[in-house]
């Protein structure tokens, strides 16, 4: 369906969020390479960073960010030094432009690439965030949504998207993925797990739903009259259709109203509306003196709140996928590792209350609802219960088998070994006596020797298992 009315914008800032899987999350090993690539660790106490990464005239308030989150969330988001149990942020000011063109009609957009953030997170998850800005006279909502819709496609797979080109600094790239990992953040590429086919950086995230980047955007409109239709298009990232007309991916007005009602935060409506979906988090506000504070929050408090919930979603999907993979490939030896991972997430990272402010609590509740965090978390808790039951069953079977073996050997070796051949093993052993053994003496001898070997093998296996578990825990850090 084609949208009926266009909305003019003064300015549009977009942040594109790209998750990936890390080969390992050892910050100490990754930090030198990341810093060599032009990224510096972000510390909240360094006030000189408040206006470094957000473009001319834009800044964040570190004091407001500090007050916005509860203390235990601050430890997770704003660790003074990069650590394995926090979302460690490294930032770089890019300060260049990129031109993307596509389609038979030759539509072209030029965006300023302001900066980029690299987050090294627990559970071997990484997140890259790229900040861009569109501005100029005649900028419309359709222009911005169309730009976002194409820029967020990392590796075009549909025929109509495969003719996209990105040009920056005189170099041409055939995909946004190529542009990002050759120009914006090449330093992270050696640490990314590309998956089995190594064709896409999303290949290592088989549990990820849509191979497109998530969009956080701040849109400043030049007038009033924001409708449900506009908000719906922001949530669905609807740009232009194939005929070059503003596109709306729904035709039922009631459906659109219900969607906006479920996904929109309207505390400051009609002046300012926030809409959160599986594809984007958008603030659509009217121009004026309050625009600066809106930008400050969208680059600061709301940005971190969204990233935290996005991290929750990625970890919960990963844990559910690992549980499925473990049983599909019969990797029952990984049960203890998965139990540890789920317990760590529940105890160290997952919190429903993250903000001390009312609007922060309300937005967090909406993010939790849209990302289905509670549903995914309940499934993971059920998984944990199932893992404990299966672990008990496996441990019971192992103990029964071991008890059966040891009982059998104890009885047989005790009856035969002690009474038949044990005297021959005292002092210096005369192996020539083996030729004079009877059938039952041979049985006793074989049982005794095999019992000794099994005892040694069980001990060696237990020691090897301890070293293996230690190695896996170190690798997961």
C-alpha positions in Angstrom: 0.0 0.0 0.0 1.3 3.5 -0.8 1.5 6.1 2.0 -0.9 9.0 1.5 1.0 12.0 3.0 4.7 12.8 3.2 6.5 14.2 6.2 9.3 16.7 5.9 12.3 16.4 8.1 15.0 18.9 9.2 17.6 16.3 10.2 17.9 12.5 10.6 20.5 10.7 12.7 20.8 6.9 12.4 22.8 4.4 14.3 23.1 0.9 12.7 23.6 -2.0 15.1 25.4 -5.1 13.9 25.8 -8.2 16.2 28.4 -10.8 15.5 30.0 -13.8 17.2 33.6 -13.6 18.5 36.1 -16.4 18.3 37.0 -15.5 21.8 36.3 -12.6 24.2 39.7 -12.2 25.8 39.8 -8.4 26.1 43.5 -8.4 26.9 44.3 -10.0 23.6 41.9 -8.0 21.5 42.5 -4.5 23.1 45.9 -3.8 21.4 44.5 -4.6 17.9 41.4 -2.6 18.5 43.3 0.4 19.7 45.7 0.1 16.8 42.7 0.3 14.5 41.8 3.8 15.9 39.4 2.8 18.6 39.7 4.1 22.2 38.1 2.6 25.3 35.1 4.7 26.4 35.2 5.8 30.1 32.3 7.6 31.7 34.6 9.7 33.9 36.3 11.3 30.9 34.1 14.3 30.3 36.1 15.4 27.2 34.4 12.5 25.4 30.9 14.1 25.7 31.0 15.8 22.3 33.6 13.7 20.5 31.6 11.1 18.7 28.2 12.6 17.9 28.7 15.2 15.2 28.9 19.0 15.3 26.7 20.6 17.9 25.7 17.3 19.4 26.8 15.8 22.7 25.8 13.5 25.6 25.8 14.1 29.3 27.9 11.6 31.2 26.4 12.8 34.5 22.9 12.1 33.2 23.9 8.7 32.0 25.4 7.9 35.4 22.2 8.9 37.2 19.9 7.2 34.7 20.9 3.6 35.4 20.9 1.7 38.7 24.3 1.0 40.2 24.5 -2.7 39.2 23.7 -1.8 35.6 26.4 0.9 35.7 28.9 -1.8 36.5 27.8 -3.7 33.5 27.7 -0.8 31.1 30.4 1.6 32.3 33.2 -0.5 33.7 36.3 1.9 34.2 38.5 -0.7 32.5 37.6 -3.3 29.8 36.6 -6.6 31.4 35.2 -10.0 30.6 32.0 -9.4 32.6 30.9 -6.0 31.1 29.8 -4.5 27.8 33.2 -3.0 27.0 32.9 -0.1 24.6 35.6 1.1 22.2 34.8 4.2 20.1 36.3 5.8 17.0 35.5 9.1 15.3 35.2 8.4 11.6 34.4 11.9 10.1 33.9 10.8 6.5 30.9 10.4 4.1 29.5 7.5 2.2 27.4 7.5 -0.9 25.1 4.6 -1.6 23.2 4.1 -4.9 20.9 1.4 -6.1 17.9 0.6 -8.2 17.1 1.2 -11.8 15.9 4.7 -11.0 19.4 5.5 -9.7 18.4 6.7 -6.3 21.4 8.0 -4.4 22.0 9.1 -0.8 25.0 10.7 0.8 25.4 10.3 4.6 27.9 11.6 7.0 29.5 8.7 9.0 30.2 10.3 12.3 31.7 7.6 14.4 31.5 3.9 15.4 31.4 1.9 18.6 32.7 -1.6 19.2 31.2 -3.5 22.1 33.0 -6.6 23.3 30.3 -8.4 25.4 30.2 -11.6 27.5 29.1 -14.9 26.0 31.4 -14.3 23.0 29.1 -11.7 21.5 30.3 -8.5 19.8 28.2 -5.5 18.7 29.2 -2.8 16.2 27.3 0.5 16.1 27.8 2.9 13.2 26.5 6.5 13.5 25.3 8.3 10.4 23.5 11.6 9.6 21.3 12.8 6.8 20.4 16.5 6.4 19.5 19.0 3.8 16.6 20.8 2.3 13.7 18.7 1.1 14.6 15.7 3.2 11.5 13.5 3.7 10.6 10.6 6.0 10.5 8.3 2.9 14.1 9.4 2.0 15.4 8.5 5.5 13.5 5.2 5.7 14.6 4.3 2.2 18.3 5.0 3.1 18.0 3.1 6.3 16.3 0.1 4.6 19.1 -0.3 2.2 22.1 0.6 4.4 21.0 -2.0 7.0 21.3 -4.8 4.4 24.8 -6.1 5.0 25.0 -8.7 2.2 22.4 -8.4 -0.5 20.8 -11.8 -1.3 17.6 -10.6 -3.2 18.1 -9.7 -6.9 16.7 -6.2 -6.5 19.2 -5.4 -3.8 22.3 -6.8 -5.5 23.0 -3.7 -7.5 23.8 -1.6 -4.5 27.1 0.3 -4.4 28.8 2.2 -1.6 31.4 4.8 -2.4 33.7 6.4 0.3 37.0 8.1 0.0 37.3 7.2 -3.7 36.8 3.5 -3.1 33.8 1.5 -4.2 32.3 -1.4 -2.3 29.7 -3.9 -3.5 28.0 -4.2 -0.2 27.6 -2.4 3.1 29.3 -5.3 4.9 32.4 -4.9 2.7 32.4 -1.1 3.4 32.1 -1.5 7.2 34.7 -4.2 7.6 37.2 -2.7 5.1 36.9 0.9 6.1 35.0 1.5 9.3 36.2 -1.4 11.5 38.8 -3.6 9.8 40.5 -4.2 13.2 37.7 -6.5 14.5 37.6 -8.8 11.5 40.3 -11.3 12.7 38.3 -11.9 15.9 34.9 -12.6 14.2 33.6 -16.1 14.0 32.4 -16.3 10.4 30.6 -19.7 10.7 30.9 -22.8 8.6 30.6 -21.3 5.1 32.6 -18.2 5.9 30.5 -16.3 3.5 28.9 -13.8 5.9 29.7 -12.5 9.3 26.1 -13.4 10.2 27.0 -17.0 9.4 28.1 -17.5 13.0 24.7 -16.4 14.3 22.3 -19.1 13.0 19.9 -18.2 15.7 19.6 -14.6 14.4 16.3 -13.9 12.7 16.9 -11.3 10.1 20.3 -10.7 8.5 19.9 -6.9 8.7 21.2 -4.3 11.1 19.0 -2.9 13.8 18.4 0.9 13.4 18.3 3.5 16.1 17.2 6.9 14.7 16.4 10.4 15.8 14.2 12.3 13.3 13.5 16.0 13.6 10.3 17.0 11.7 9.8 20.5 10.4 6.1 20.6 11.3 3.2 19.1 13.1 0.8 16.4 12.0 2.7 13.1 12.8 0.2 10.3 12.1 -0.1 6.6 13.0 0.9 6.0 9.4 4.2 7.8 9.9 5.0 6.0 13.1 4.1 2.6 11.6 6.5 3.3 8.7 9.3 4.2 11.2 8.7 0.9 13.0 8.8 -1.1 9.8 11.5 0.9 8.1 9.3 1.5 5.0 10.9 3.7 2.3 9.8 3.7 -1.3 8.1 1.0 -3.4 9.3 -0.2 -6.8 7.4 2.7 -8.4 9.2 5.3 -6.4 6.2 6.1 -4.2 6.2 6.3 -0.4 5.6 2.7 0.8 3.4 1.4 3.7 3.6 -2.3 4.4 0.1 -2.6 5.7 -3.4 -1.8 4.3 -5.7 -2.2 7.3 -6.0 1.1 9.3 -7.1 -0.8 12.4 -4.0 -3.0 12.2 -1.8 0.1 11.9 -3.5 1.7 15.0 -3.1 -1.4 17.1 0.5 -1.8 16.0 1.3 1.8 17.0 -0.5 1.4 20.3 1.6 -1.7 21.1 4.9 -0.3 20.0 4.8 3.4 20.7 5.8 5.3 23.8 3.7 8.5 23.9 4.5 10.2 27.2 5.4 13.4 25.4 3.1 13.0 22.4 2.2 14.6 20.0 5.4 16.6 20.2 7.7 13.6 20.6 7.0 9.9 20.0 9.2 6.8 20.5 8.4 3.7 18.5 10.2 0.4 19.2 10.0 -2.7 16.9 12.1 -5.7 16.0 13.7 -3.6 13.3 14.2 -0.1 14.7 14.0 2.2 17.7 12.9 5.6 16.5 12.4 9.0 18.1 10.2 11.2 15.9 10.0 14.7 17.3 9.2 18.2 16.2 12.0 20.7 15.8 12.6 23.3 18.5 14.7 24.0 21.6 14.0 20.5 23.0 15.7 18.8 20.0 19.1 19.0 21.7 18.0 17.2 24.8 16.3 14.5 22.6 19.5 13.9 20.7 21.4 13.8 24.0 19.1 11.1 25.3 19.0 9.1 22.1 22.8 9.1 21.9 23.2 8.4 25.6 20.7 6.9 28.0 18.2 5.4 25.5 21.1 4.1 23.3 22.5 2.1 26.2 19.1 0.9 27.3 18.4 -0.4 23.8 21.8 -2.0 23.5 21.4 -3.8 26.9 18.0 -5.3 25.9 19.4 -6.2 22.5 22.3 -8.0 24.2 19.7 -9.8 26.4 17.9 -11.0 23.3 21.0 -12.2 21.6 22.2 -14.1 24.6 18.9 -15.8 25.2 18.6 -16.8 21.6 22.1 -18.2 21.7 21.5 -20.2 24.8 18.3 -21.7 23.3 20.1 -22.5 20.1 22.9 -24.2 22.0 20.4 -26.3 23.9 18.8 -27.4 20.7 22.2 -28.1 19.0 23.4 -30.1 22.0 20.6 -32.6 21.7 20.4 -32.6 17.9 24.1 -33.5 17.8 24.1 -35.6 21.0 26.6 -33.5 22.8 25.5 -34.5 26.3 29.0 -33.8 27.6 28.2 -30.0 27.2 25.3 -30.1 29.7 27.4 -28.7 32.6 28.8 -25.9 30.5 25.4 -24.8 29.3 24.1 -24.9 32.9 26.9 -22.7 34.0 26.2 -20.2 31.1 22.5 -20.0 31.9 23.2 -19.5 35.6 25.8 -16.8 34.9 23.4 -14.9 32.7 20.6 -15.1 35.2 22.7 -14.0 38.2 25.1 -11.5 36.6 23.4 -9.8 33.7 19.6 -10.2 33.5 17.7 -7.5 35.3 14.2 -6.2 34.7 14.8 -3.0 36.6 17.6 -1.1 35.0 16.7 2.6 35.5 16.0 4.9 38.4 13.8 7.2 36.4 10.1 6.6 35.5 10.6 7.1 31.8 13.5 4.8 31.8 11.5 2.1 33.5 8.6 2.5 31.1 10.8 2.4 28.0 12.6 -0.6 29.4 9.3 -2.3 29.9 8.3 -1.6 26.3 11.7 -2.9 25.0 11.3 -6.0 27.1 7.8 -6.6 25.6 8.8 -5.9 21.9 12.0 -8.1 22.1 10.0 -10.9 24.0 12.7 -10.9 26.7 10.5 -12.4 29.3 9.2 -15.1 27.0 12.7 -16.1 26.0 13.9 -16.0 29.6 11.1 -18.3 30.7 12.1 -20.7 28.0 15.7 -20.6 29.1 14.7 -21.3 32.7 12.7 -24.3 31.6 15.8 -25.4 29.7 17.8 -25.1 32.9 15.3 -27.4 34.7 15.5 -29.9 31.9 19.3 -29.8 31.9 19.4 -30.5 35.7 17.0 -33.5 35.2 19.0 -34.9 32.3 22.3 -34.3 34.2 20.9 -36.3 37.2 19.7 -39.1 34.8 23.2 -39.3 33.1 25.0 -39.2 36.5 22.7 -41.9 37.8 23.4 -44.1 34.7 27.1 -43.5 35.0 27.1 -44.4 38.7 25.0 -47.5 38.1 27.4 -48.7 35.3 30.4 -47.9 37.4 29.0 -49.7 40.5 28.1 -52.7 38.3 31.6 -52.9 36.9 33.3 -52.4 40.2 31.0 -54.9 42.0 31.6 -57.5 39.3 35.4 -57.1 39.4 35.4 -57.0 43.2 33.5 -60.3 43.5 35.3 -62.2 40.8 38.8 -60.9 41.7 38.1 -61.5 45.4 36.9 -65.1 44.9 39.4 -66.1 42.3 42.3 -63.8 42.7 42.7 -64.0 46.4 42.3 -67.8 46.5 44.0 -68.9 43.3 46.8 -66.8 42.0 47.5 -64.1 44.5 50.3 -66.2 46.1 52.1 -66.4 42.8 52.4 -62.5 42.7 54.3 -62.2 45.9 57.9 -61.2 45.7 59.7 -61.9 42.4 57.1 -63.1 39.8 57.9 -66.3 38.0 56.0 -65.8 34.7 56.8 -69.4 33.7 54.1 -70.5 36.1 51.5 -69.2 33.7 51.9 -72.3 31.6 50.7 -74.5 34.5 47.5 -72.5 35.3 44.2 -74.1 35.0 41.2 -72.5 33.2 39.9 -70.8 36.4 43.4 -69.6 37.3 43.6 -67.9 33.8 40.2 -66.3 34.4 41.3 -65.0 37.8 44.6 -63.7 36.3 42.8 -61.9 33.4 40.2 -60.4 35.7 42.7 -59.1 38.2 44.9 -57.6 35.5 42.0 -56.0 33.6 40.6 -54.7 37.0 43.9 -52.9 37.6 43.9 -51.4 34.1 40.3 -50.3 34.4 41.1 -48.6 37.7 44.0 -46.7 36.2 41.9 -45.7 33.2 39.0 -44.5 35.3 41.5 -42.3 37.3 43.1 -41.0 34.1 39.7 -40.3 32.6 38.6 -38.3 35.7 41.9 -36.2 35.6 41.5 -35.6 31.9 37.9 -34.5 32.4 39.0 -32.0 35.0 41.6 -30.5 32.7 39.1 -30.4 29.8 36.5 -28.5 31.9 39.2 -26.1 33.1 40.3 -25.5 29.5 36.7 -24.9 28.3 36.0 -22.4 31.1 39.2 -20.5 30.3 38.3 -20.4 26.6 34.8 -19.1 27.3 36.1 -16.2 29.3 
